[in-house]
Structures are given as C-alpha cells and as structure tokens.
Amino acid sequence: MSRELNWSRRIFVWKALKGWIGLVVAPSVYAAVRLAVGSGESVEDKPLDCGPSDRLGPERSRLVHYAGDKVLVIKTLSGELRAVSGVCTHQGCSVRYVPAATGGEIACNCHESRFGLDGQNLGGPASVPLQEYRVQDLGGRLVLGPRMSD
C-alpha cells in the first residue's frame, strides 16, 4: 500500500516553516538561554595551558585568549614571565611588548600609552593600568591563571 502525498503550496510552506524553525530558531533560543543561565562553572578560575615554555623566547611576547579576554604573555631577557591585558584601557586598541635594556615596557598600538610590565601606567592618554594575570612555567609548560587581585 503506497500512500501518495498531494503536495499543495500550503503544505509545502507549512513544512518549510517547521524545518526553518527546527534548524534556525531552536538552536538560537538554546544558545540565548545557555548564555543567560551560564554553564555553572567559572572559566576564569581555570588555568590555561599556553604550550611549551621554550616556544616563548627571551624578549618575546605572545597574545593569548583567556576567559574571554586578550592577554599578552611576556618573557623578559632575564627569563621572568609576566602577563597583562592585551587591550589598552584608553580606547581598547591592542598593546605590544617593547623590549629594552631596562626590562622593557608595554605600548599601545594606537595612541602610544605606555605601561610597565606590571600593567602600571607610565604615560600617554591612558589613565587606568592594565589588568595583570598570573603566569608561570610548570614542568616546561606556560600556564596562565586568573587575574591578580588589586
């Protein structure tokens, strides 16, 4: 027994609408609810493995994404590790590490605000320091941790 479907324009539109709701609207509603409610765990408290520590040479820096933030991880000439926000507090431009014989500093790419390696403001239009993060070498791996408290 074969059942023949008599497709009318109305049936086609109705089935297409149900398919669209299933493919587009339902996942969007799920994502919005998930964002509003959250997953129940804090990503910010979890350490992030940034790879082998020997891949970041002295006088070098690397931009890493951590807990929704851009973080600039720096290794100085003496091998000291530092990590600060990768976004300038003036107008949100990216920052870069500027190596120097005195240990280096961090500069804004847009308006040349300058910051120390601890994020403190040294000059320029930015008046708020950069947020500092925890970073360490654990067993040959660079591990980035949560923000340091003020």
N, C-alpha and C positions, 0 to 999 in steps of 0.2 A: 504494500500500500504506500504509494507515494503521495505526499501531501504537497500540493502546489501552492506557492505563495503568490498572491496577487498584489504586487507592489504598486502602491499608488504614491503620488507625490507626498501626501500627508504621512504615510507610513515611513517613507524614506527620511523625511525631515525629522520625524519623531525619533527614529533610531539613530540618526546622525547627532541629534542633540544629546541623547543619552550617552553616546560614545564620547562626545566632546566633554561632557560633564565628568565622565569617568577618567578621561585622560588629562584634562587640564585643571578643572575646578577642584576636584577632590584632593590631588596632591598639593595644590596651593593652599587649601584650607588646612591640611595636615601640617604643612611647613609653618604656617602662621601660628597655629595652636602650639606646635613644638617650640617655636621661638618665644612665645608668650609665657609658656609654662616652664620651659627650660628642661634640661636633661637630669637635673638633680645632682650633678657633680660639677665641681669647680675646676675648669681647665687651668685657671690661673695658678692654682696651688701645685699643679703637677710639673715636675721638672721636664725639660725638653732636651733630648739628645741631639746636639748640633753636629755630630760627626766626629771623626778623629781629630784630636787636638793638634797633631802635627801638620794638618792641612791649612792651619792658620799660622802663617809665619810671623816672626817679629816685625813690628812696624806695619802690620796689616790689619784690616777690618773686614767684617762681613755683616750684611744685613740679613736678619732672621725674623720670621713671623712667629710670634709667641702670644697666645691668648688674645688674638685679635689685634695685637699691637706690632708695629715695626720696631725691632730692637737692633742697635748697632753693637756688635761684639768686637772688641779691640784687643790686640795683643801688642804691648809696648816693646821697645827694644830690649828692655830687661826681662821680658817674658811675663810681665804682670798682665792679668786678664781683667778687663773692665767691660761693662755693658750698660748702655743708656738708651733712652728712647731715640729712635731713628727719625723722629719728626720734630722740627723746630717749634718751640712754643710761641713764636711770634705770629706766623701765618700758616703753619702746617707744611712748610717745604721740607724736603729731605735734608739730612745732615750728613757730613762726611768726616772721616778722621784725617787730620793733617799731622803727619809725623814731624817731629822736631827734636833737636838735641836735648831740649829741656823736658822731654817726655811726651810732647805733642798736645794737641787740643782738638776740639770738635768745632766745625764751622758749618753754618747754614749755606746751602747752595744758592739761595735767592737773595738774601739781604745781608749776608756776611755777619750774622750774630756769631759770637764766639763763646764756647763753653769749655770748662775744664773737663778732665777725664771722669770726674765725679758728677758731672752734669751742671755744676755751678756756673752761673752766667759770668763771663769775663768782659763782655762788651757787645755793642750793637743794639739794634732795636728791641730784641727780646729781653723781657724783664723777669721772666719766670724760668727757673732752672729746668733742665731735662730730668725726667724720672730715671733713677738708677735701678738696675736689676742685679740679681745675684748671678754670678757665673763662676764656674770652677772647672778644673781639669780632674776628672775622676777616672783613674785607670786608663789614661790615654784618650779619653772622650771629653769633648766640651759639653758641659751640662749647664743649661740656662734655667734659672729659677725665678720665683716671683719677685715683684718689686720690693726694694728695700724700704722699710718704713722711715718716715721723716724723723 
